Amino acid sequence: MATLVLSVIGDDRAGLVNALADVISAHGGNWERSQLAELAGKFAGIVVVGVPDERSDELAAALQPLAGLLEVAIHPGLQSKPAPAAGQVQIDLIGNDHPGIVRDVSGVLASHGLSIERLLTETREAPMAGGLLFEAHLTAPLAADHDLVALQSDLEHLASEILVDISLAAG
């Protein structure tokens, strides 16, 4: 069984997911996992598809005519799954929006050898204060021997530098 990772983007409108699902199903594919969203008038996301090895080229060719609806880029997925992490860390952040927040937080995580598994961000109007608030929620796999105290200390130091509230929870 082949694993394909599809990245998709197109102008947001009704029926996009159905058009993609129809092609995947018609060519023996199984929609396994996805993250899709409307962002700035575009519908974009990632879909992981399992497909019999002998049908993966056929599916890839069938996805290309969707360019009128969705641009689809096809990437081979890993055949073996990475070893499961001992746990994970959840980081939540909120503060006045300004350039560099994602860079700064991801830099701290990278310096600790952590890879972001999921990152959700948004900006919204700040109630009563005016301006925009930036909010982020991320998770990262965590080894059993990871120094959470050092990570928390580095994130707290960063929060005071860039004037945001950051909370960390490990599980």
N, C-alpha and C positions, 0 to 999 in steps of 0.2 A: 504494500500500500504506500503510495506517495503522499507526502504532505506538501501542499502548496500554500503559500502566504500571499494573499491578494491585497494590494493597496488600491483603494478605489476613491475617485473624486469626480464630482459633477455638480452642475447647477441643481439646487434642491428643488424637487417636485415629487408629486405622488407617484408611486410605482417603481421607484429605483431598486429597493430591496427585493421586490417581487421579480423584477426583470433579471437581477443577478441570481436569485435563488432558482428561478426557472432554468437558466442555463446550467448551473451547477448540477441540479437534479437530473436534467435531461442527459447529462454526460457521465452519470454514475458517481458524481461527487457527493460527499456528505459534509454539510455545513457544520463544523465542529465548534468554533469559537469566533467571536467577533467583538469589535468595539467600533461603533458607528455613531456619528453625530452630525447635526447641522451646525456649521460655523460660518458666520459672515456670508450667508446666502449660498454656501456650498455644502453639499452632503459628502462627507469623507469618512474613511475608516479603513480598518484592517479586518480581513476575514481569513480564518484558517480552514482549509478544506482538505479532507482526506479523499483520495481518488485511487482506484486500482491503477497500478503501474502502467498497464497497457492502454489506459484511457487518459493519462495525464496530458499528453500532447494534443489529443483531440479536444479536451476541455480547454486547454490554453488557447487553441485556435478559435474555439467557439466564443471565447470571452472577448476577443478583439472587436467584433462588430458592435459591441456595447459602447464603443467610443462616442456614438451619437448621444448616449445617455450618461455613461460613466466612462472615465478613463480608468483602465484596469492595468496595473503592473503586476506581473507574476514573479514570485521568488520561490525557489525551492526551500522547504522547511527542513529542519534537522530530523534525521531518521531516528536518532536516539535522544531521549529526554535527559536533561541535566539532572544530577543528583539533587534530591529535595533538600531545601535549607532546613536548619534546625528550628527556625522561627522566622518572624518578620518584624519589621519596624514600621509603624504608621506615623507619619509626620503631617501635621496640619499647621497651616500658616495663614495669617490674615494681617493686612496692614495697608497703608496708603500705597497706591500703585506708583511705581517708578521703574525705569529700565534697570535690568540687571538682577532682579530678585531670583529668577530661575537659575541664572548663571551662578550666583553666589551660593545658593542652597545646594545645587548639584555639585558644585566644587567641593563643599564640605563632605558630601557623601562620597565623592570620588576619592578624596584624600583618605577616607576610611575604608576604601576598597569595596564600597557598596554600589550595586547596580540597581537602578530604578526599575521596578517591575511595572508600576502603574503610576501615572501622573495625571491629575485632573486639575485644571486651572480655570479661573474665570475672573472677570472684572465686573464690578457693579457699582451703582451709585452709592455713595456713603450717606446713610441716613443722618440727617440733621447737620452734618459737618460739611457737606458738599464735596466735590471731587470724586475720585474713583477709589474703591477698595480693591485690592488684589487678594484673591483667596486661592490656596493650593492645598491639595490633599495628595500624598504620595505614599506608596508602599515600596519596601525593598526587602529582599530575602536577607536573612541574618544567620551567620554561623553561630554555633553554640558558644564559642569562645570569644565572640566579639566584645570589645570594651565599650559597653553602653554608656558608662559614666563619661568617658572621653568624648563620645559622640554627642551626648547631651550638652556637655560643657562647650564644645565647639559650636553647636547650634545656638546655645544661649548667647555666646559671645557675638555670633553673627547677628542674631536678632537685635541686640543692643546697638550694633553698628548701623544696621539698615532700617531700624525703627519699625519692626514688625513683631507680632506675637507668634511664637512657634511652640507647639506642643509635640511631645514624642511619647509614643506608647509602644511597648514591645510585647509580642505574644508568640 
